Amino acid sequence: MKRNRYCYAVAIAVVIGLGLLSRRCPGLLPSALGKYPGDALWALMVFGGIGLLRPRWRSRSVALAALVISAGVEFSKWYRAPWLESVRHTLAGRLVLGSVFSWRNIAAYAVGILLGWALETAIRKLSAGRKA
């Protein structure tokens, strides 16, 4: 499989916009979901970013790399070096690195990555159907 980098770049921009919107306007989603849709979208963005950088990788490899990166970022929250804390106190640092470890975040990341894998698989099957 070879991914279209232009499509992935556009999709990543859309996902980032949706993620920021989910944080800016939390009332758009059921309150029971809390901040987790934003976390799922963050991981979907990571999935898309890896797909963009590695267009020939299998979806399974992209998903695994995205999960490792997402979990690594989450576990890094246990590391409290002063320089890293100062980064986390900026808006960009909070959006990229987060601030407090949560197992629920990892579950949300898994949902976002599975969504990316499912969307990619569905699009690939639709494309194959059109070519046949």
C-alpha positions in Angstrom: 0.0 0.0 0.0 1.2 3.5 -0.8 -0.6 6.4 1.0 -1.3 9.7 -0.8 0.8 12.2 1.2 -1.4 15.2 0.2 -4.6 13.4 1.4 -2.9 12.5 4.7 -1.6 16.1 5.2 -5.2 17.4 4.7 -6.6 14.7 7.0 -4.1 15.6 9.7 -5.0 19.3 9.5 -8.7 18.4 9.8 -8.1 16.1 12.8 -6.0 18.8 14.5 -8.9 21.3 13.9 -11.4 18.8 15.3 -9.2 18.1 18.3 -8.8 21.8 19.1 -12.5 22.3 18.6 -13.2 19.5 21.1 -11.2 21.3 23.7 -12.4 24.8 22.9 -16.1 23.8 22.8 -16.6 20.8 25.0 -20.4 21.3 25.0 -20.5 20.0 21.4 -20.0 16.5 22.7 -21.7 14.6 25.5 -20.2 15.6 28.8 -19.8 11.9 29.8 -17.0 11.7 27.2 -15.0 14.3 29.1 -11.7 15.3 27.4 -11.2 11.8 25.9 -12.4 12.6 22.3 -9.5 15.1 22.1 -7.1 12.4 23.3 -8.5 9.9 20.7 -8.1 12.6 18.0 -4.5 13.3 19.2 -3.7 9.6 18.6 -5.5 9.6 15.3 -3.2 12.6 14.3 -0.2 10.6 15.4 -1.4 7.6 13.2 -1.9 10.0 10.3 1.5 11.6 10.8 3.3 8.2 10.8 1.3 7.3 7.7 2.4 10.5 6.1 6.1 10.0 6.9 6.0 6.3 6.1 3.6 5.9 3.2 4.7 2.4 2.3 4.3 0.9 5.8 1.4 -1.6 6.4 -1.5 -0.2 8.5 -0.6 -2.6 11.3 2.9 -1.2 11.5 1.6 2.4 11.5 -0.9 1.6 14.2 1.7 -0.1 16.4 4.2 2.8 16.0 1.4 5.3 16.8 0.5 3.3 19.9 4.1 3.1 21.1 4.6 6.9 20.6 1.2 7.7 22.3 1.9 5.5 25.2 5.5 6.8 25.4 4.2 10.4 25.6 1.7 9.3 28.3 4.3 7.5 30.4 6.7 10.5 30.0 4.2 12.4 32.3 5.8 10.5 35.2 9.1 12.2 34.5 9.0 15.6 36.2 12.3 17.3 35.2 12.0 21.1 35.7 12.8 21.9 32.0 10.1 19.4 30.9 7.6 20.9 33.3 8.2 24.3 31.9 7.5 23.0 28.4 4.3 21.4 29.7 3.1 24.7 31.2 3.0 26.2 27.7 -0.1 25.8 25.5 1.8 23.9 22.8 3.4 21.7 25.5 0.1 20.9 27.1 -1.4 20.0 23.7 1.5 17.8 22.6 2.7 16.3 25.9 -0.2 16.7 28.3 0.3 17.1 32.0 -1.1 14.3 34.2 -0.8 10.5 33.6 -4.0 8.6 33.1 -4.7 5.0 32.0 -7.9 6.3 30.4 -5.8 8.5 28.1 -4.1 5.4 26.8 -7.5 3.8 26.2 -8.6 6.9 24.3 -5.3 6.8 22.3 -6.1 3.1 21.4 -9.6 4.1 20.2 -8.2 6.9 18.0 -5.6 4.6 16.5 -8.2 1.9 15.9 -10.3 4.5 14.2 -7.4 5.4 11.9 -6.7 1.8 11.1 -10.4 1.2 10.4 -10.8 4.3 8.2 -7.6 3.4 6.3 -8.8 -0.2 5.7 -12.3 1.0 4.6 -10.8 3.5 2.2 -8.4 1.0 0.7 -11.3 -1.5 0.2 -13.4 1.2 -1.5 -10.5 2.1 -3.8 -9.9 -1.5 -4.7 -13.6 -1.9 -5.5 -13.5 1.1 -7.9 -10.4 -0.2 -9.7 -11.9 -3.7 -10.3 
